[in-house]
Each structure stands twice: as structure tokens, then as C-alpha cells.
Amino acid sequence: MELAQKAKVILRLRILSLFYIFTLVALDQMLKNSSLHANYGVINNCYILGKFCLSNVINFFLLLLLLVFLVNIIKLRGYVFALILISAGLASNLLDRIFRNGVVDYWKFGFFSNKLINFNLSDILIILGVLLYANRILRHK
């Protein structure tokens, strides 16, 4: 493949990656807005499936982590699909933390009523992305 064609393919992949991130963030934000309007969404000020409450300083570190993932996608280092999922999840949850002072969770899971885990699509994207990333790393060792 000649250099000009390779550059076009790389550019297309970068644009497509950013489109996927934008689309996943938009979908999650639509689900969050509809859940709030239907009065079944809750604003969660904690982290990690609503179970660990940390200071707001962690938002800064999450933003830095998102930037690292986006730079890796732009540079097209490996594991692009996993980084797209993680970036979309981080971006959507960060938007909530910035504009709503907490993440909107709209799904609940638990065996006992007092042991519920609150989560949303962003949480699933992050977990799935981390699992895919870890799987790639372990398979390539």
C-alpha cells in the first residue's frame, strides 16, 4: 500500500473512532435525560457503580485519563476499540459530573433491596473496554 493510501486509511479510522465516541456519548446522554424526565434516574455523586464516594479532585484525573485515551486513539496505537469504549464512557460520565454535579444512573441491580448497584451505559462501556484491553494485553504477552 502506498503512503498516500495508508494516510487516507489512518485518517478515516481516526474520524470513525471519534464518530463512534460521539455516538455512544450521545446515546448515553439521551438515556440519562429520558430517565430523569421519567423520574426513575438518580443522580449519583459517588464513583464505581455508586459504591465509593471520593473527592471531586478525581474528576481532574478522569479528565487526564480521557485525554490519554483520546491521544492514543488519534495516534492509532493498538487496542483502538477498547479505547473507544473507555473514552466514550469516561466522556459521558464527566459531562454529567461537570453539568449535573453527579452521574445519572438509570439501571439498578441487586438481590436484596438494600444492596442495589446503580449504573448506566457509560459504566458498561468502561467495564467492557477495560476487559477487552486487559484481554488483549494478556493474549499478547
Secondary structure by P-SEA (a helix, b strand, c coil): ccaaaaaaaaaaaaaaaaaaaaaaaaaaaaaaaaaaaacccccccccccccccccaaaaaaaaaaaaaaaaaaaacccaaaaaaaaaaaaaaaaaaaacccbbbbcccccccccccccccaaaaaaaaaaaaaaaaaaaac
